[in-house]
Amino acid sequence: MSAAPGFLRHALHNGAPAESDRLRAAQPDPGFAEADGVFETVRVLGGRPVGLAEHMARLAGALRALDAVPVRCDSSILLLPADEQASALGSTRSTIGADVARQAERCAVVITANALVAGSLKIAVFREAGAWSETILARPPGYAPAQYAAGFRLQTLAGDAPVGRFCNLKTLHRPHHQAARAAAVAAGFDEALWIDRRGRVLEGSVTNVFVVCDGIVSTPTLSSGILPGVMRARVIQLLGPATVRERDIGIGELRQAQEVFVTNALLGVMPVAQVDDTAFDLQANSVTRSLMAVLADQLGSLNA
C-alpha cells in the first residue's frame, strides 16, 4: 500500500515502526480487487484520536461484511503467518473493535512520532501475502478556516451512484468515489454528490449530506446504500429526534432547501455554498452555524 502524498514520515505496519514513503503493498490476493481490505480516517485533535471507538466498530463491521476473519487489536496477532493467525484468533472471531485500548496505544505511537497535534490517521486493514495486515499513517490538517467560511460547492452526478455488495463499506477499492471527486474538482467544485436514477439524493464521494427546510434537518437513509458516516451519526445524535429526519430527499428539495451541509470525520460539519448552479446564502444558515459551534465545543471538551 503506497503512502499517498501528504502523509507524514512516521507510520506503523503490523505494530512495527515504518516510514510512509517506503511502504508498498505486496502483490495483493485476487480478493483485493473485490475490496478485500477496509480503512478508517480518524481525526486527531489535541494530539488524540477523536471517536476511535466508533471508527473501530465500523471497521470491524466492514470486515465482517467482507466475510473476512477479523484481527484483534494486537500486533502480535498481526505479525503471525496466515495459518497461525487463524489459530490464534480461535473460534470467537474477535474483532478489531473489541480492543480499542490496544488500538489507541498504536495510534499514540504514530501521533507521538510525528508530533501530530491536529490532523488525521488512516488505519487500514488489508490482506497482504495471504495474511491480514494493519497500517497506520498520519496526515497534517487538511481544511483551513477560510474553507468553512467559503463553504463547499457540490457537483451532482445523476444516475451514476456506486452499486454492489460493498457500496456502503469504506473499502480500499473505491475507484468510483475517487473518479467522481477528481471530476468534480477538475470542474471547479469541491465535492461530487450522487443522485440516483429516481432523483433521490444519496451521498458525496467522501461525505454525507444534510438539508435544512423550515428548521427540520433531513439526511438520506442508510437503507439507500450510503456509507454510515461516524460524523453523520454524531450529528444525528446532537440534533435529536425532534430536529432530524432520516428519509428520502429529492433533488428538487435539495435545491429548494434553506441550508445544506456535508459531514465527515475530518470536516466535521461543512456548509454548502452551491449545488450545481443553485447558490445558498451562508449568512442565513443559522442551523448549520449553530451545529458547527456545538460540535466544536463537544470536540474541544473531548480533547481538553
C-alpha positions as CSV (number, residue, x, y, z in Angstrom):
1,M,0.0,0.0,0.0
2,S,1.7,3.2,-1.2
3,A,1.6,6.2,1.0
4,A,-0.3,9.0,-0.6
5,P,1.2,12.5,-0.9
6,G,0.8,14.4,2.3
7,F,1.4,11.5,4.7
8,L,3.8,12.3,7.4
9,R,7.0,10.4,7.8
10,H,6.4,8.0,10.6
11,A,3.9,5.1,10.4
12,L,3.3,1.7,11.8
13,H,3.0,-1.5,9.8
14,N,1.8,-4.6,11.8
15,G,2.9,-2.8,15.0
16,A,6.4,-2.1,13.8
17,P,7.8,1.4,13.0
18,A,7.9,2.2,9.3
19,E,8.5,5.2,7.0
20,S,5.4,6.2,5.0
21,D,7.3,6.7,1.7
22,R,8.8,3.2,1.9
23,L,5.5,1.4,2.5
24,R,4.5,-0.7,-0.5
25,A,1.8,-3.3,-0.8
26,A,2.9,-6.9,-1.6
27,Q,1.2,-8.3,-4.6
28,P,-2.4,-8.5,-3.4
29,D,-4.5,-11.6,-3.5
30,P,-7.2,-11.7,-6.2
31,G,-9.7,-10.8,-3.5
32,F,-8.2,-7.4,-3.1
33,A,-9.9,-6.3,-6.4
34,E,-13.2,-7.2,-4.7
35,A,-12.5,-4.8,-1.8
36,D,-10.5,-7.3,0.4
37,G,-9.4,-4.5,2.8
38,V,-11.0,-1.6,4.7
39,F,-9.9,1.6,6.3
40,E,-10.9,4.4,8.6
41,T,-9.8,8.0,8.6
42,V,-9.7,9.3,12.2
43,R,-9.4,13.0,13.1
44,V,-6.7,14.0,15.6
45,L,-7.2,16.9,17.9
46,G,-5.1,17.9,20.8
47,G,-2.8,15.0,20.0
48,R,-5.5,12.5,20.5
49,P,-7.8,10.5,18.1
50,V,-11.4,11.6,18.1
51,G,-14.2,8.9,18.1
52,L,-11.8,6.0,17.9
53,A,-14.3,3.5,19.4
54,E,-16.9,4.4,16.8
55,H,-14.4,4.1,13.9
56,M,-13.1,0.8,15.1
57,A,-16.7,-0.5,15.5
58,R,-17.4,0.4,11.9
59,L,-14.1,-1.1,10.7
60,A,-14.9,-4.4,12.5
61,G,-18.4,-4.4,10.9
62,A,-16.9,-3.8,7.5
63,L,-14.6,-6.8,7.9
64,R,-17.5,-9.0,9.0
65,A,-19.4,-7.8,5.9
66,L,-16.5,-8.8,3.7
67,D,-16.7,-12.2,5.4
68,A,-13.1,-11.9,6.5
69,V,-11.6,-13.3,9.6
70,P,-11.0,-10.0,11.5
71,V,-7.9,-9.5,13.5
72,R,-7.6,-8.4,17.1
73,C,-6.1,-5.0,18.1
74,D,-2.9,-6.9,18.9
75,S,0.2,-6.5,16.8
76,S,1.4,-10.0,18.0
77,I,-1.6,-11.5,16.1
78,L,-1.0,-9.4,13.1
79,L,2.7,-10.5,12.9
80,L,1.8,-14.2,12.8
81,P,1.7,-16.1,9.5
82,A,-1.7,-16.6,7.9
83,D,-2.3,-20.1,9.3
84,E,-1.1,-19.1,12.8
85,Q,-3.3,-16.0,12.7
86,A,-6.4,-18.2,12.2
87,S,-5.4,-20.4,15.1
88,A,-4.6,-17.6,17.4
89,L,-7.9,-15.9,16.7
90,G,-9.7,-19.1,17.6
91,S,-13.4,-19.7,17.2
92,T,-14.5,-16.4,18.8
93,R,-13.7,-14.4,15.6
94,S,-12.5,-11.5,17.8
95,T,-12.8,-8.2,16.0
96,I,-10.7,-5.1,15.8
97,G,-13.3,-3.1,17.6
98,A,-13.2,-5.4,20.6
99,D,-10.0,-3.9,21.9
100,V,-9.9,-0.1,21.4
101,A,-7.3,0.4,24.1
102,R,-4.7,-1.5,22.2
103,Q,-5.6,0.4,19.0
104,A,-5.3,3.7,20.9
105,E,-1.8,2.7,22.0
106,R,-0.7,2.1,18.4
107,C,-2.3,5.3,17.3
108,A,-0.5,7.1,20.1
109,V,2.9,5.8,18.8
110,V,2.2,7.3,15.3
111,I,0.9,10.6,16.8
112,T,3.9,10.9,19.1
113,A,6.5,10.0,16.4
114,N,5.1,12.7,14.1
115,A,4.5,15.3,16.9
116,L,1.0,15.5,15.5
117,V,-1.3,17.9,17.4
118,A,-4.0,18.3,14.8
119,G,-4.5,16.2,11.6
120,S,-5.7,12.7,10.9
121,L,-4.8,9.0,11.0
122,K,-5.5,6.5,8.2
123,I,-6.0,3.0,9.7
124,A,-6.1,0.3,7.0
125,V,-6.5,-3.5,7.4
126,F,-5.9,-5.5,4.3
127,R,-4.8,-8.9,3.0
128,E,-1.1,-9.0,2.3
129,A,0.7,-12.2,1.3
130,G,-2.1,-14.4,2.5
131,A,-2.4,-12.8,5.9
132,W,-4.2,-9.8,7.5
133,S,-2.0,-6.7,7.9
134,E,-2.6,-3.3,9.5
135,T,-1.0,0.0,8.6
136,I,-1.4,3.3,10.4
137,L,-0.4,6.5,8.7
138,A,-0.7,10.2,9.7
139,R,-1.5,13.4,7.8
140,P,-1.4,17.1,8.8
141,P,-4.6,19.2,9.0
142,G,-6.5,19.3,5.7
143,Y,-9.0,22.1,5.9
144,A,-8.4,25.7,6.8
145,P,-10.9,28.1,8.4
146,A,-11.2,30.0,5.1
147,Q,-12.8,26.9,3.5
148,Y,-15.5,26.8,6.2
149,A,-16.2,30.5,5.6
150,A,-16.5,29.9,1.8
151,G,-18.4,26.6,2.0
152,F,-18.2,23.7,-0.3
153,R,-19.5,23.7,-3.9
154,L,-21.1,20.4,-4.9
155,Q,-21.5,18.9,-8.4
156,T,-24.3,16.4,-8.8
157,L,-23.9,13.1,-10.6
158,A,-27.2,11.8,-11.9
159,G,-27.7,8.1,-12.1
160,D,-24.1,7.2,-11.5
161,A,-24.1,6.1,-7.9
162,P,-21.7,3.2,-7.0
163,V,-23.6,0.0,-6.6
164,G,-22.9,-3.5,-5.4
165,R,-22.2,-5.5,-2.3
166,F,-19.6,-3.1,-0.9
167,C,-21.1,0.3,-1.8
168,N,-21.8,1.1,1.9
169,L,-18.4,0.0,3.2
170,K,-15.3,2.0,3.4
171,T,-13.1,-0.3,1.4
172,L,-9.6,0.2,-0.1
173,H,-11.0,-0.3,-3.5
174,R,-13.0,2.9,-4.2
175,P,-12.4,3.9,-7.9
176,H,-15.9,5.3,-8.3
177,H,-15.5,7.7,-5.4
178,Q,-12.0,8.8,-6.4
179,A,-13.0,9.4,-10.0
180,A,-16.2,11.3,-9.0
181,R,-14.3,13.6,-6.7
182,A,-11.5,14.2,-9.2
183,A,-14.0,15.1,-11.9
184,A,-15.8,17.5,-9.6
185,V,-12.6,19.2,-8.6
186,A,-11.5,19.5,-12.2
187,A,-14.8,21.2,-13.0
188,G,-14.2,23.8,-10.2
189,F,-16.2,22.1,-7.4
190,D,-15.1,20.7,-4.0
191,E,-17.1,17.5,-3.9
192,A,-19.3,15.2,-6.0
193,L,-22.8,14.3,-4.9
194,W,-24.6,11.3,-6.2
195,I,-28.3,11.5,-7.3
196,D,-29.9,8.1,-8.1
197,R,-32.0,7.4,-11.2
198,R,-35.1,8.1,-9.2
199,G,-33.9,11.6,-8.4
200,R,-33.0,10.8,-4.8
201,V,-30.1,12.4,-3.1
202,L,-27.6,9.8,-1.8
203,E,-24.1,10.9,-0.6
204,G,-20.9,12.7,-1.6
205,S,-17.8,10.9,-2.7
206,V,-16.3,11.5,0.8
207,T,-19.2,13.0,2.7
208,N,-22.8,12.5,3.9
209,V,-25.3,15.3,3.1
210,F,-27.9,17.1,5.2
211,V,-30.6,19.6,4.1
212,V,-32.5,22.1,6.3
213,C,-36.1,23.0,5.4
214,D,-38.2,25.1,7.8
215,G,-35.9,24.2,10.8
216,I,-36.1,20.5,10.1
217,V,-32.8,18.7,9.2
218,S,-33.0,15.7,6.9
219,T,-30.5,13.2,5.6
220,P,-30.8,10.1,3.3
221,T,-31.5,6.8,5.0
222,L,-28.8,4.2,5.4
223,S,-31.1,1.7,3.5
224,S,-30.3,3.7,0.3
225,G,-26.8,2.1,0.4
226,I,-24.8,5.1,1.7
227,L,-21.8,4.9,4.0
228,P,-22.8,5.0,7.7
229,G,-20.6,8.0,8.5
230,V,-19.3,8.4,12.0
231,M,-19.8,12.2,11.9
232,R,-23.3,11.6,10.4
233,A,-24.2,9.6,13.4
234,R,-22.8,12.2,15.8
235,V,-24.7,15.0,14.1
236,I,-28.0,13.0,14.3
237,Q,-27.3,12.4,18.0
238,L,-26.5,16.1,18.6
239,L,-29.7,17.3,16.8
240,G,-32.0,14.8,18.4
241,P,-35.2,13.2,17.1
242,A,-37.3,16.4,17.2
243,T,-35.0,18.1,14.7
244,V,-33.5,15.5,12.4
245,R,-35.2,13.0,10.0
246,E,-33.7,10.1,8.0
247,R,-35.7,9.8,4.8
248,D,-35.6,10.0,1.0
249,I,-34.7,13.5,-0.3
250,G,-35.4,14.5,-3.9
251,I,-33.1,16.6,-6.0
252,G,-35.8,19.3,-6.2
253,E,-36.0,19.5,-2.4
254,L,-32.2,19.8,-2.2
255,R,-32.2,22.8,-4.5
256,Q,-35.0,24.5,-2.6
257,A,-33.6,23.9,0.9
258,Q,-32.7,26.9,3.1
259,E,-29.4,25.3,4.1
260,V,-27.3,22.4,3.0
261,F,-24.2,20.9,4.8
262,V,-22.0,17.9,4.4
263,T,-20.1,15.9,7.0
264,N,-17.3,13.5,7.5
265,A,-14.8,12.7,10.3
266,L,-12.2,15.2,9.1
267,L,-14.5,18.0,8.0
268,G,-16.9,17.8,10.9
269,V,-19.7,20.0,9.5
270,M,-19.0,21.9,6.3
271,P,-21.5,24.5,5.0
272,V,-22.5,24.1,1.3
273,A,-22.5,27.3,-0.7
274,Q,-23.6,25.9,-4.0
275,V,-25.1,22.8,-5.6
276,D,-24.5,22.9,-9.4
277,D,-26.0,26.3,-10.3
278,T,-28.0,26.8,-7.1
279,A,-26.4,29.1,-4.5
280,F,-27.1,29.1,-0.8
281,D,-26.8,32.1,1.5
282,L,-24.1,31.3,4.1
283,Q,-25.1,34.4,6.0
284,A,-28.5,32.8,6.7
285,N,-27.6,29.3,7.6
286,S,-28.3,29.6,11.3
287,V,-28.9,25.9,11.9
288,T,-25.6,24.9,10.3
289,R,-23.6,27.6,12.2
290,S,-25.3,26.6,15.5
291,L,-24.5,22.9,14.8
292,M,-20.8,23.8,14.0
293,A,-20.5,25.7,17.3
294,V,-22.0,22.8,19.3
295,L,-19.7,20.3,17.6
296,A,-16.6,22.5,18.1
297,D,-17.5,22.7,21.9
298,Q,-18.0,19.0,22.1
299,L,-14.8,18.1,20.3
300,G,-12.9,20.6,22.4
301,S,-14.2,19.1,25.6
302,L,-13.2,15.6,24.4
303,N,-9.6,16.7,23.8
304,A,-9.2,19.1,26.7
